[in-house]
Amino acid sequence: MLESLISTVLVSLWLILPAYVANASPVIFGGGKPLDHGLTIGGKRLLGDGKTYRGFVAGIALGVLIGLVQNQIAPLIATPTFPFAVLILLSTGALLGDLVESAIKRRIGMERGAHFFPLDQLDFLIGALFFLWLFAQTWFSEHFTLPVIITLLILTPLVHILANVIGYVIGKKDVPW
């Protein structure tokens, strides 16, 4: 039983790693021109200054890159490989999930960096899974089984919080959440 649980955790993390990397990359490589170009709706920014072109492109590129590296390692450790389209979907879906959550926060009057549990921790996971389900249903259903999805829903908030604390400690984030 313990061996099965450990296997499910490791496979789950393997499958979602491109989305994790895509989501974390804008914190390190972002900055520059905001995606919303300063657009306001009802006096509130659409997304805010933290969502930039450079961060969005870097997130997709690094999510895809880590997936390509995983594809090279996969035969050595008997884990699934990723079709290129799946890497694009995981990375793009993760970032779009984060953008949707940011837009929701702006609409309800929350400032950039405001704590919004549990969406802060799950937005990118939901976006990545939704994009895979929408555009790569066969691959999604073969790999993202119910135990994998449940595992990710439990682990992702923990991994996300840990990554944010590390980002805060090294000075890449203004808040530790």
N, C-alpha and C positions, 0 to 999 in steps of 0.2 A: 504493500500500500504506500509506504513512504517513498519507495523507488518510483512508483507511478506518479506521485505528487511532484517529486523533484523533476521528473521527466516533463510533466505538463508545464511546470514553471519555466524550465529552460527552453522548451519549444516555443512557449508563448512569448518570452522575451526575444528569442531569435526572430520570430515572425514580425514583431512590432518594432524592432530596433531601427529600421529606416525612418519610421514615423517619429520615434523618440529623438533621433538625431536631427531630423528636419525641424522639429519643434524647438529644440534647444539652440540650434545654429544662429537664428536671428539675434539672440542675446549677445553672442560673441561677434558676429559679423555684420550686424544690422547698422542702422544709422542712415543718414541721407534723406532723400526726398520721401515724404509720407505718401502712402498709397492713396489716401483720400484727398491729397492736394489741399488740405485745410478746409474741405467742404464741411459745412454745418447744416444740420437739419433741425429746425425748431430751436436754434441757438446752441445746439450741442454738436460737437464734432462727430463725424460719422465713425471714424476709427481712432484717431489720435496720432500723435507724433511717433509713437512707438512701433507702428506698423509701416515699414518702409519697403521700397522696391528692392534695395540691396539685401535686406533681411529675408524677404520673400524668395528671391532668386537663390541666395546662399542656402536657405533651408532646403529648397527642392534639390539643388545641386549636391549638397552634402548628404541628404537622405538617399539619393540615388547612388552616390559614390560608396557609401557604407554598404548598401545592398549589393553593389558589384563586387566589393571586397568579400562580403559574405558568400557570394556565389563561388568565389575561388576557394574558400575554406570548406564549403558545404560537403564536397565529396570526401574530404578527410575525416569528417565527424558525423557523417550520415544524417544530415539535416536537409530540409527543403531548400531548393534554389528559387530565385525570384525571376519571372519574366520581366523584361525591361518595363513594359507597360504597368505591371504591378508596382514596381518601384516608383514610377511617376505618380501613380494613384495614391499610394501610401503617403508619399511626401507632400503632394499637393493637397490631399484630403486633410492631412494633419494641420497644415497651415491655414486652409480655408475654415476648418473647425475653430481654430484660434481667432480668426478674423470675425466669424459670426459671433463668438462669445464677446469679443471686444465691442462689436456694434451693439449687442444687447446691453452691455455695461454702460455704454454711452447713452443709450436711449433711456435707461432708468436712472441716469444721473450719477453714476459711479465714475470716479476719476481714474486715470491711468494708475495702475499699481494697486488699486483698492482690492482688498481680499474678497473673493467671490466663490466660496466653497459650495459645492464640489465642482462647479463648472471650470474653474481655473485649472483643476487637475485632470479633468476628463474631456475638455473641449476638443483637443487635438486627436485623442483616441477615437471619440465618436465620429469626428470628421474623416479620419483615415478609414475606419471600418465602414462607414456609410459609402464613401467613394468606391471602396473595393466591392461592396455588395452591389452597388448601382452599376458599375462598369465591368466588373470581372467576377460575376456571380459564381461561376464554376470553380475558379481558383479559390475564391473566398470560402465557399462551402466545403471544399476539400481540406482546407487548412485551419480555418477559424471555426473550430467546433465549439459547442456550448461550453465544455470545460476550459478551453483556451480563452474564450471571451470572458467567462466569469473570473478566471485567474487574472486577466488583464484589468478588469474592473476593480479588482482588489489591489493588485500590485501597483498600477499606474499612479494612483494618488501618492503612495509612499515613495516611489521613484521620483515623481515630480517634485514633491516637497524636499527630498534630499538634494536633488539637482538645483533647486532654487536657493537652498541654504548655502550650497557650495558657491553658486553664482554671486550671492550676496557677500560671502566671506572674501572672495577674490576680487570684489569690487565691480562686478559686471551687472549687478542688479541693485536697485535702490531699496528694495524691500525683500525680506527672506521668504516670500510666498509666491 
